[in-house]
């Protein structure tokens, strides 16, 4: 627990000032996070099968570039550069034919790298876009995620009795989910009505916050299933007490992806 608290402290000290300042420094920090997250995905894949170094290096470059795509604007415009997608397809799928050796590089590897770069790159890009659009909205989505995670952990530790998905995440409980969802919804709704829009329909706000809280917890289970598939406890040990980048930011990845659906309602 002590190590976990120290890790959380350093995360706050590093990322909170960047979040508040925003702009170029925040964008570059998120791009770096995307590269580290991609490194963890590649590393966990390589526990079962090596990948060509050249393709691996290009994957790191592309995920960082995708994270920064159209990030130099304060308008929330979803305008993905199709040249990036084309380059991704060429980069990951053409080597299957060029190398022509399933043991070295095959179609499964290509789909894994393509999906990982898209998944991580797009979600990190949305973090930058939402922050550039509005700090208060970014804090709203972070409040949902962090409050849900913290109180799900506390609730599960204190009163958890019924396992949620023992085959995927043995420590998660139904009670933890209920406590985490309730507190995540309560605190984020309180923040929204106090800071952003006190005239917001309570029903609409509850629909948004409940959905995002549950989506964040489902995202946590998705990444847990990836670790379970590769027989790993954590993606890495980069963050003391928390594991890796993907262990700590798994929920926010799914929350920001779902947030773009609900942003017009807010």
Residue pairs with C-beta under 8 A, 6 or more apart in sequence:
1 241
2 241
3 240
3 241
4 240
4 241
4 242
5 241
6 240
6 241
7 239
7 240
7 241
7 242
8 241
8 242
10 239
10 240
11 239
11 242
11 248
15 29
18 25
18 26
18 29
19 26
19 131
19 135
19 138
19 139
20 135
22 131
22 132
22 135
23 132
26 128
26 131
27 68
27 71
27 72
27 128
27 132
28 68
30 67
30 124
30 127
30 128
31 64
31 67
31 68
31 124
32 64
33 124
33 245
33 249
34 63
34 64
34 66
34 67
34 120
34 121
34 124
35 60
35 63
35 64
36 238
36 244
36 245
37 63
37 120
37 124
37 244
37 245
37 246
37 249
38 59
38 60
38 63
38 116
38 117
38 120
39 60
39 236
40 235
40 236
40 238
40 244
40 245
40 246
41 116
41 120
41 235
41 246
42 51
42 56
42 59
42 113
42 116
43 235
43 236
44 226
44 227
44 230
44 232
44 235
45 51
45 109
45 112
45 230
47 230
47 231
47 232
48 230
49 109
50 104
51 105
51 109
51 113
52 95
52 99
52 104
52 105
55 91
55 92
55 95
55 105
55 109
55 113
58 91
59 91
59 92
59 113
59 116
59 117
62 84
62 87
62 88
62 91
62 117
62 121
63 116
63 117
63 120
63 121
63 124
64 121
65 84
65 121
66 84
66 88
66 117
66 118
66 121
66 122
66 124
66 125
67 120
67 121
67 124
67 125
67 128
68 125
68 128
69 80
69 81
69 84
69 121
69 125
70 77
70 79
70 80
70 81
70 125
70 129
71 125
71 128
71 129
71 132
73 132
74 132
74 133
75 133
76 129
76 130
76 132
76 133
76 263
77 129
78 129
78 260
80 122
88 114
88 117
88 118
89 114
92 109
92 110
92 111
92 113
92 114
92 117
93 107
93 110
93 114
95 105
95 110
96 105
96 106
96 107
96 109
96 110
99 105
119 253
120 253
122 257
123 253
123 254
123 256
123 257
126 256
126 257
126 259
126 260
127 138
127 252
127 256
130 137
130 138
130 141
130 256
130 259
131 138
136 195
136 196
137 196
137 263
137 266
139 191
139 195
140 188
140 191
140 192
140 195
140 196
140 266
141 212
141 252
141 255
141 256
141 259
142 252
143 184
143 187
143 188
143 191
144 184
144 185
144 188
144 209
144 212
144 213
144 216
144 255
145 184
145 212
145 216
145 251
145 252
145 255
147 180
147 183
147 184
147 186
147 187
147 188
148 180
148 181
148 183
148 184
148 213
148 216
148 217
148 251
149 180
149 216
149 220
149 251
150 180
150 183
151 179
151 180
151 182
151 183
151 184
152 172
152 176
152 177
152 179
152 180
152 181
152 217
153 176
153 180
154 179
155 173
155 175
155 176
155 178
155 179
155 180
155 183
156 171
156 172
156 173
156 175
156 176
156 179
156 180
157 176
159 175
159 179
160 173
160 174
160 175
160 176
161 173
161 175
162 173
162 174
162 175
163 170
163 172
163 173
163 174
164 172
164 173
164 174
164 176
164 177
165 172
165 221
165 224
167 228
168 221
168 224
168 225
168 228
169 220
169 221
169 224
169 228
172 220
172 221
172 224
177 217
180 213
180 217
181 210
181 213
181 214
181 217
184 209
184 213
184 216
185 206
185 209
185 210
185 213
188 209
188 212
188 213
189 202
189 205
189 206
189 209
192 200
192 205
192 209
192 266
193 200
193 205
196 266
197 266
200 266
204 265
207 265
208 262
208 265
208 266
211 258
211 262
212 255
212 258
212 259
212 262
215 254
215 255
215 258
216 251
216 252
216 254
216 255
217 251
218 254
219 250
219 251
219 253
219 254
219 255
220 250
220 251
222 250
222 254
223 235
223 246
223 247
223 250
227 233
227 234
227 235
233 243
234 243
234 244
234 247
235 243
235 244
235 245
235 246
235 247
236 243
236 244
236 245
236 247
237 243
237 244
238 244
238 245
239 245
239 247
239 248
242 248
